[in-house]
Amino acid sequence: MMDGRFAHVMWAFFIATTIVSAQAVQRDTLRTRQLTDSLRTYLKSQVVVTGTRNEVRLKDSPVRVEVIGKERISTTAMTDIGDLLREQAGIVITGAVRNGIQMNGLGPDYTLILIDGQPVVGRVAGVVDLSRISVGNVERVEVVKGPMSSMYGSDALAGVVNIITKRPANGFNGTVMVQGVTKGPLETRIEGGWGSDSLEISGFIDYKNQPQFSLPLDSISIPYAGFQDGTLHGKLQWKFAKGWTTRASLRLFGSETRGSFIESVAGQIAQNTGSVQQWDASGTVGAEYQSGRARLTMNAYGSSYNERYNFDSSQGAAGSIDDLLRRIGRLYAQYDVQLGAANRLTMGGEFLYDDIDGSRYRDSTGSHPFYRTYVGFAQWEGMPTDWISYVVSGRFDGNSAFGSALSPRLSVLWKPGENFRASGSIGTGFKAPDFRQLYVTFSNRLAGAGYDLIGAERLGNTLEPERSVSYDLGIRYEDGQRQLTDDLSLLYSAEIRAFRNDLRNLIEYYYVQTIDDRDVYSYRNIAQAFTQGFELSLRLALAIDNVGVFSALGGYQFLDAKDVQVLEAIDKGEAGTIDGLLTRDNYYGLWGRSQNSGSLRIQYDSPDHAWSTNIRFQFIGRYGDESLDKNGIVISDPPRKVLDRTDEFVSGYVVVNLAITRSFTFNEQRLLIGAGINNLLDEFHPTLVPGLVGRQVYVQGSLSF
């Protein structure tokens, strides 16, 4: 009897277990397929705004736009936009002076950084320091490579990076996050908002605190200053009447860095002690009216950036305190109208006031330099057939200091099928000399780094605006999908992109002469240079029912950047040093450019989104550093040191990052816990790559509601 009952119980248990297991498998299978389907839908319906200043589906935009989504942030230990962009193919973060972007072979001076379409001001040594911009409330980042002066004017010679912040979902929602990084900051973020069909209000607070620390290097110790900074960002959107929407935004940033500072000069470490304080305030108010297919947008924007150095060592005539004040005011209006089913006309104008003040920019009369710029622009988006679309745009800039500039651009997209896309563009760009290149007067008195930097205008030299003509051609296969078996599906996309930039009057930093044992530097135009290359990118997602999704995102860039004057001197037999005549074979191009670079991200996501883990590789190939030059001047007119020896290279390196996250969902709240290791291989080269501080371990936790 007992055996019979036990058998019945066991059969009942087996059947129940089988049913529960089958239901679990079905749930996991359903979740995996839902995750795969949502990825397909997301890729097909993504909308971008940066390429044309109007909303357009990413896959149908003639202006190629690359999108970095917020999902890359939530599963890593990124603290600022530089961390996010360094994993994007074709973008290199330069860290010699602040963290800036090198794109299409052009330095940080040439890339325009926007937050919600408005420019970020406060360049120091030509660099907008990306550490000032937290990733906390970022919805996505849109990247356009190639000159975009036809819509954005000066500073967009290499391209545009538009950081688009989050909008609140309907109802009340928010997130609290805490993250700690060894040899890095302890960070707290709070973001929240309330949304409805007519009103959206959101706010974001971020605070970081990093103590001072030092790292051993051979027989010396490298100090790293401690810092604390905070960001406050609030936004409002109100649809107050039929067709009318008003928007407002206020962003505040403050930072104080205190302790010992290091500066890498000629491969040596110079050190100073003191503090650096930064304040950044920017605000936007605007209104939009839409009636039928027509829309009018008006915005007023203002920003002020302050910076104060207070060092123990006196820096020449300026003393130990060095101030910088940069202000910008902008009035902007745009009108766009849909004409027919497939055409759109956009036109508008803006007024820009830009000035600078501080101890480096005061002249004998006490006045400070400023610009006024008047702008008119127009754009036509057309689609003569279902398989061809194009954008023609042009912009006229009238500058109070440099006269006028006209910047046209043509972009074409060919769609031979649902998945194939071929795009091409040709455009011109310009960049006016900035205040630093014209008017700066700066003395560095640190031991091992003594030099003077004098603006070209102060020396009586004329700088012409830089100009470029850019060509871009890309072929891509998008949204590919294949059902390999009943429980195994594959999503894939691939792209190859080739580019070339021909530049005239490129402005460079150069040695003038030596006075009182100090080297004097200034700025001059190079007659002609070019950057060219190609990029490869591949995205794969392998979905396995009741197992999860394995994905890989990889990219590679090959870059060739040369000074045309050096090439001409080589061909004439007029380029050489003590090593002999220079040939094209041993001329390796412009300083500070890696010929090879790339990134790879491999990730696993569980069917229920509870688990996620990834490993990320960033490869930077060797690049030339002028401080390592071994044989001096190679051509005399203009005097030029060039990269022509293998011992003038900084060795390439690979940064490997690991991350794992686990999320828990309860009562419509989501708790996420993460941990990982950045720079697993412990790369540390403070004299040549100051942005690397060796291996870092992090933990993080966030609660969303």
N, C-alpha and C positions, 0 to 999 in steps of 0.2 A: 504493500500500500504506500509506504513512504517513498519507495523507489518510483512508483507511478506518479505520485504527487510531485516528487522532486523533478521527474522528467517533464511533467507539464509546466512546472515553474520555470525550468531551464528553457523549454521551448518558448514560453511566453516572453522570458527575458531576452532570448535570442532574437525573437521577432521584433520586440520593442526596440532593442538596440539597433537592429538592422534598419528599422523605420527611421529612428532618430539619426543614425549615421547617414542614411540616404537623404534625409532632409537637410542635414548639415552640408553634405556634398552638393546638394542642389543649391543651397544658399551660397556656398563659396563659389560654385560655378556661375550662379546668377550674378554675384558681386564682381567676379572677374570679367564677365561679359559686359556688365554695366560700366565697369572701369574702362574697358576697351572702347565701348560705344561712346562714352563721354569724351574720351581722348579724340576719337574721330570727329565728333561733333564740334569740339573745341577748336581743333585745327582747321575745320572747314568754315567756321563762322566767326573767327577772330576778326575784330575790327581795329584798325589803326588810324592815327590822325596826323602823324608827324610828316609823312612824305608829301602830302598835299595840303595840309592844314584843314582838311575836311575828313569826315568819317568815310572809310572805304574798307571793304573786306580785304584782309591781308593777302589772300591768294589772288585777288583781282587788282591789286595796286600796281600800276606801271612803275612807280617809284619803289624800288626794293627796300623793304623795311624788315629788320630783324627784331624779333620780340623775345625778351627775357621775362618769363613769368614769375609770379610770386612763389610758385611751388619750389623754385630753386633755393629760396631763402629759408623756408620753414623746416627744411631737413638738413641744414648746415649751421655753422657757427659764424655766419657773416655779420659784421657789425656796421659796415659802411658800403657805399656804392662801389668803391674800388674793389672790395672783395668779390662783389657780384660780377663786375665787368671783366676781371682778370681771367674768368673761366670762359669767356666768349672768344670764339675763333676770330683771328684778325685784329684783336685788341691786345695791346701790351701796356701794362701799368708801369710807368717810369717813376722811380722813387728817389732820385738823386736830390731833387728839391721838391718837397711835397709829393703827393700821389696824384699823378696826372695820366692822361690817356695818349698813347701813340696809336694812330689809326691810319691805314693806307700809307704807312711809312712816314707820316708827318707827326710832329710833336704836339704836346698839350696846348700850345698856343693856337692851334688851328682847328680845334674841335669845340663847338658850341655846346655848353651844358645848360639844359633847361629843366625847370621843375614846373610841371603842369603848363608847359608852353611859354614860361617866362624865364629870361636869362638869369643865371647865377653869376653875381659879380664878386670881385675880390681876388683877382689873379695876383699871385706873388711869383716873380720870376716867370711870368707867363702861364702859371699853372693855377687852375681852380682846384684847391685841395679837396679831393673826394672824401677824405675823412670827416669833413664837415657835414656830410649828407648821410643820415642814417637810413637803413633799409627797412625800418620798422613799419612804416605806413605806406610802403610802396606796393602798388597793384601790379605794375609791369614797367619795364623799361623798353623804349623803342629806339633803335639805332638805325640811322641812315648813313651809309658810307659814301664818300664822294662829295664834291662841293655842292652846298645847298644855299649859296649866296642868292640864287634867284628868288628864294622865299624868305631867307633869314639874314641876309646881308653879311657883313664882316664877321670874322671869327668862325665861320662855317666852311672854311676852305677844305678841311679834311672830312667834315661830316657833322652830324647832329646827334646828341644823346638826349632824349626827352624822358625824364623821370615822372611817371604819372602816379599820383598818390591815390589811395583808396577812397571810395565812396561808401557810405553806410548802406546796408541792406534795410528793408522795411522793418520797422520796429526798433527796439533798442538792442544794441549789440556791442561787444567790446572784447579786448584781449589784454591780459597782464602777463608780462614775460620777464624772467630773470635769467641772466647768463653770466657765467664766470669763465675767464680764459687765463691760463698761466702765461706770464710775460705779456699780459694784455689786460683789458679793462673788465671790471665788474659792471654789468649793464642792467638797467631796469627800464622797461618800456610799458607804457599804459596808453591804450588807444580805445576810443569808444565813439559811438555815434547813434543817431536816431534818424530814420528815414521814412518818408511817406511819398505818395504820388506828387505832392506839391512842395514838400519841405524836406531838406536834408541838412543836418548839423553834425559835424564830426570834429574830434580833437585828438591830438597825439602829443605825448610827453616822452622824452627819452633822456636818460641820465647815465653817463659813464664816469667811472673813477678808476684810474690806473696808478698804482704807487710807483715810485722810482725803483729801478733795479739796474744791475750791471752784469755784463757777461764777459768771461775771460776770453782773450784772444792772444795766443802765444804767451808772451811775458807781460802783457798789459791787460787792463780792464776797460771795457767799453761801457760808458754810462748811458742810460736811457732815462730821460726826464719823466717824471710823473705828470699826469694831467687829469683834469675833470672838465666835462663839457655837458651842456644840456641843450635840447631842442624842444621848442613848443610850436605846434602847427595847428591852426584851427581853420575850418572851412564852412561856408554857408552857401546853400543853393535854394532859391525860393521862386516858385512859379506863381507869381502874385496876380496875374491876369491872363486872359486868353492870349496865347501866343507870346507872352512876355516871361522871361526868366532873368533873375539877377543873381550874380555870384560874387562872393567876397572870400578872400584868403589872407591870413596873416601868419608869417613864419618868423620865429625868433631863434637865434643861435648864440650861445656864449661859451667861451672856452678859456681856461687858464692852464698853461703848461709851466712847470717850475722844476728847477734842478739843474743838472749838467746837460749841456747840449753838445752833440757831436756834428761835425761837418766833414764830409769826405772831399778832399782837395788833392788832386794829383796823386791819388792812391794813398794819401796819408790822412791821419785823423787829427783834426783841429777841435779844440774843446773850449766852451765858454760856460759860464754859470749865470743864472738869472731867471727871468720869466718872460713868457709871451702871452698876451691877452688878446682875444678876438671877440668882436661883437658883430652880429649880422642880423639886420632887420629888413624884411621885405613884405610888401602888401599889394594886393590886387583888388580892384573893384570893377565890376563890369555888368553889362546888360546885353541881352540877346532878344531880338524880336523875330518871330517866324510867322510868315503868312503864306500859306500854300507851299509853293516850291521855292520861295525866296526867304532869305535869312540875313539879318543885319546884326553884327557883333561889334561891341565897343568895349574897350578896356583901358583902364588907367593903372599904371604899375610904377612903384617906386622902391628903391633898395639902397641901403647904406651899409658899407662894410668898414669896420675900424680894426686896426691892429696896432699893438704897442709892444715893442721889444724893450726890456729893461735888463741890460747885461752888466756884469761886473767890469768887463773890459770896455774901454772907450772905443767907439768906432769912428775915428777921425773927427772931423769938424762937428758932426752931429752929436758927439758925446756918447754917453752910455744909453740914452733913451732915444728910440727910433719909432716915430709914429707914421701911420698910413691911414688915410681916409679916402674911400672911393664911393661915389654916389652916382646913381643913374635914375632918370625919370623917363617914362615912356607912355605916350598916348597912341592907341592903336584902334583902327576901325577896319572891318572887313565886310564886304557884301558878296554873297554867293547866291546863285539862282540856278535851278535845274531847268534846262531847256530841252523839251522833248523827253524821250525815255532814256537817253543815253549820254547826254551832254550836260556839262556844268561850267558856268562862268564864275570866276572869283576875281574880285578886284578890291583894292584897298590902299591904305596909306598909314604912315606912322610918323611921329616926331620923337626924336631921341635926344636927351640931354645927358652928357656924361662928363664928369670932372674928377680930379684927383688932387689931394693935398697931403701934406706931411713933411717930415724933416728931409726926405729924399727929393722932394719936388718943389721946394721953395726957391724962388730966384731972388735976385738982389732987391727987387721992388716989393717982395712979399706976396706977389700974385701967384695964382696957381693955374695950370693949363686946364682947358675944357674943350669939348667938342659939341657941336650941334649938327644933327643929321636929319634931313627931310627925305622921306621915302615914298615912292609910289610903286605898286606891284600889280600884276595881272596874271591870271592863269586860266587855261582852257583845258578841260578834261573831256575827251571825246572817245566814242566807241562806234566807228563806222560800220563794223560787223560784230557778230557775236564772238569772233575769235581774235579780234585786234582791238586794243585800246591804247590811248596815248595821253600824255600830259605835256603841254607847252606852257612854260612859265617864264616870266621876266621881271626884273626889279631894277629900279633906278634909285641910287643913293646919291644925295647931294650933301657933302660934308664940308663944314665950315673951315677945316684945315687943309683938306686934300682934294677939293673939287668934287667931281662926279665920277660915278662908276655904273656901268650897265651890265647886268648879269643875266643872260638867257640860259635856258636848259630845256632839253627835249628828252622825254622818256617814253619808251614804247614797250608794250607787252603783247606777245603772241601766244595764243592759247590753242594749239592744234588738237587738244583733247582734254578730257576731264582732269587728267593727272599731270600732263606736261605743261611747262611754262618756259618761255624764253623771253628774256628781258634785256634791253639795252638802253643806254643813255649817253648823252654827250652834254656837257655843261661847262660853264665858266664860273670862276670864283675870284673874289678879291679879298684882301685883308689889309686894312690901313695899319701903318705903324702904331703901336700902342704907346701909352705915356712912358712906360719904362724905357722903351727903345729910343725915345726922343729926348726925354728930360731928366732921367734919373741921375743923381749924384750920390754915390755910395762908396764908403771905404770900409774894408774889412781888415781889422788889425789883429786878428787871432794869430797866434804863433803857428807857423807852417802854412798859413792861408792868407797872408797879407796881399791885398790887391785893391785897386780902385776900379769902379765901373762908372763910366760917364756916358750919358745919352748922346746920340749923334748930333742933335740940335745944339747941345752945349759946346760941341767941338766945331760947330759951323758946317757940319756935313748934312747933306740932304738925303733923306730916305724916301724912296718911291713906294707906293703901295704894292704889295705882292699880288700877283695874278696867276691864275692857273686855267688850263683846259683839261678836262677830265673825260675819260672814256671808260665805260663799264659795260660788260657783257656777261650774262648769266644764263645758265640752263639748269632747270630743276625738275625733279619728279616728286610730286606731292601726294600725300594721302593714299599711298599704295597699301593694299591689304590683301592678304591671301589666307584662306582657311587650309592649313596644312593637314590637319586631321579633325575629327569631331571635337576634340578638346584642346586643340592647339591652333592659334591664329597669329599671324605676323602683320604688323604695321611697319611701313618703312617710307622714308623720303631721302632724297639725295640732291646735292647741288654742287655745281662747279661755277666759279665766278672769276673772271679775269678783269684787271683794272690797270689803268695807266694815268698818271698825273704829270703833265708838263708844266713846270713852274718857271716864272720869270720874276726877277727882282726879289728872290728869296732872301729874307733878312737873317743874318747870322751874327753870332757873338764872336768877336775876334780880338787878338792881341794888337795893341797900338804901339806901345813903347814902354820902357822902364824908367821911372822917375824916383829918385831917392830910394833905390833898392826895392821899389814896389812896382809890380806889373800893372799897367793901365789897359783896360779893355773897353771896347765900345761895340757899336753895331754898324753893319754895312749890308748892302745888297749884293747877292750873287747874281750874275747875269742870267744863268739858266741851270736848272737841275730837273731830274725826273725821278719818280718812283713808279714802279710797276711790279706786277706779280699776279698770283692767282690764289684762290681759296677753295678748299674742298670741305664739304660737310656732309655728315651722314647721321640719320636718326633711325633707330630700330626699336621696336617694342614687341616682345614675344609674350603673349598671354596664354597661360596654361590654366585650364579650368580647375578649380578648387586648390590651386597652388599660388597663383598670383601673376604679376606682370614683371618681366625682366626688360629693362630698357637700357639703351646705350646712345649717347650723343657725343659725337666726335667732330673735330675740325682741325684743319691744317692750313697754314699760310706760307707761301714762298714769296720773298720780297727781294727786289733788286732796286737799289737807290744809288744814283750816281750824280756827280757834279759834271755838267757838260763841259765846262771850261777845262777841267782836268783831262777829260777824254780828248779834247781838241789839242791840248798841249802834248799829250802822249803821242797822238798821231803825227805831230810836227817834230817829235823828237826833242821837245823842250822841257820835259818833266823828268827830274832825276835828283838823286842825293848821293851821299858818299857810297851808297850801296850800288850805284850805277843807274842807268836809264830805267825809268818806269815803263812798264808795258801794261796792256789791257788785262793780261792774265794775272798780274800781281797787284792790280788796283781793285780793292775789295769794296769800294763804295763809301757812302756817307757814314760818319761816326754814329754810334748809338743805335744801329738798326740790326736786328737779328734777321738773317736770311731765312731761317727756319723757325717756326713756332707752331704750337698747337695745344689742344686740350682734349680730354676724354673724360666723360662721366658715365659710370656704370651704376645702375640703381635697381633695387628690388622693392616692390610694393605688394603687400599682402592683399588678398581679395577684399577684405573689409576695411582697408586703409589703416589698419591698426599698427602694422609694422612697416618701417621703411629703412633701408640701409643703402649707402652708396660709397663708392671710392672714386676720387677725382684726381686726374693727373694734369698738371700744367707744365708744358715744356717750352723753355726759352733757349734757343740756340745761341751760340757764341756771337758776340758783337764787339765792335771796336770802341775803345775808350781813348779819347785824345790825350788824356793824362799819361797814357802808356806809350806815347809816341817815342820812337827810338832814333829817328834819323832826321828830324827837323823839316825845314821848308822844302817842298818838292817843286812847286811852281812859284814864281816871284810876282806875278801880276794877275790877280791880287795874291799876296803871300798866303801860302796854303800848306798846312800839314795834312797828309792823307793817310788813310789806312792801307798800308802796303806790306805789312809784315805779320806773320802769324803770332809773334809775341806781343802784338799790340791789341790782342783780343782778350776780352773777359770770357772765361770758359762758360759754356752752356750749363744749364742745371734743370732738374726736374723737381717739382713740388708735388707731393702726394698727400692728399687729405682723406680722412676716413670719418664717416658719420653714421649713427644709428639713432632712430627715434621710435618711440612707442606711444601711441595715443589711446586714451580711454574716453568713452562717451557715456554720459549719464545725465538724465533730466535735461536734455538739449544743451548740455555743456560738454566741452571737449578739453581734456587735460592732455598735454603733450610733454613728454620727458625725452631729452636727448643727450647724447654724449659723443665725443669723438676726439680725433687727433688731427691737428693741422701740421703740415710740414713734417710728415712722418720720417723722412730721410734726414732731418736735422740740417738742412742747408743753412749756412751762416757765413756771409761774406760782407762784413760791415764797411770795409773800405771801398768796395766796388758795387755791392748790391745792398744798400742800407735798409731796404724795406724788409729784409729777411732777418728774423730774430731767433731762428732755430725752431726746434720742436715745441708745439703748444698743445696742451690738453684742455678740453672745455666740457662743461656740463650746462644744460639749460632746461628750463621748465616754463610752460605757458598754460594759461587757462583762458579759453574762449567761451563767451556766453552770449 
